[in-house]
Amino acid sequence: MLSAGSAQGFGVYVAIEKVTGTLHRRRGSFVLHHTGIIERSGPQLTIAVAPDSGTDQLSGLTGIMTIQVANGKHSYVFDYSLPS
């Protein structure tokens, strides 16, 4: 993860992570790339599957991940698609 920010409240980060496991009964791995920005208009976050990064049974995986915050707890929602 790389990040930078200022005392005025600006901030940005980028990160890459490899995920290995089972998704919808299919085994393999894929890469997620993160981009987070904090600016005056508010925070923006993008977490997406890197194109063509799916391996084995997850080949062709596409998707985005969002973070939901409720009652001070964070949870992730992964909206994805796998080829038939």
N, C-alpha and C positions, 0 to 999 in steps of 0.2 A: 504494500500500500504506500502510495506517495500522497502527501498532503501539503497544503500551504494555506496561510490565512493572514489576517491583519487585525490590529487592535480595533479597527472600525467595524468589525463583524463579518467581513468578507471571508469566505473559506471555500476551498475546493479539494476534492480527493479523487484519486483513481485507484483501482485495485483490480487484480486478476486472481481468480481462484479456480482450481480444478476440483470437480465434484465426481466422486466414484461411488457407485452403488446401484440400487435397483429403483426404477421408476416405472410405474404401471406394469409391473411384472417383467420388465426388461432390464438386463444388466449391461453396464458399460460406464463410460465417463463422458464428461463434457466440461467446457470452460465457461465461466461467467465473467463478464467484465462490468465493473461498477464505475459510474461517474456521479459524483455528488457535488452540488454547488449551493452555497448559501450566499444570498445577496439581499438587498433591501426589499425586493418583492416577495421574499420567502425562500424556503429550501426547495431544491429540485433533486430528484434521485432517479437514476436510470440503472437498472441491473438487467442485463440481457445475455442470452446464450450467444457465445461467439459463433459466427457462421461456420458451418462445416466442422465444428469441434467435437460432435458426438462420435463415440467409438462403439464398436461391437453392436449390440442390439439397440443402442441409442443413436445410431447413425441417422442423420437427417433431422434430429431434434431441433426445434426452434422454440423460442419462448422469451417471456419477460417475467421478472419477479418484482413484486411491490412489497413494501413494509407497511403494516397497519399498526397504529398505536391506539389502544383502548385501555382506559383505566391505568395508565402508566406501564402497560405491558406491550411489548413488541411481538408481532407475529408476521410471518411471511406468507404471501400468496403467490404461487407459481402457475402462471397461465402458459401452458405449453402445448405443442402439437408434435405428434410422432407419425411418420408415414405408416400406412397400413402394412 
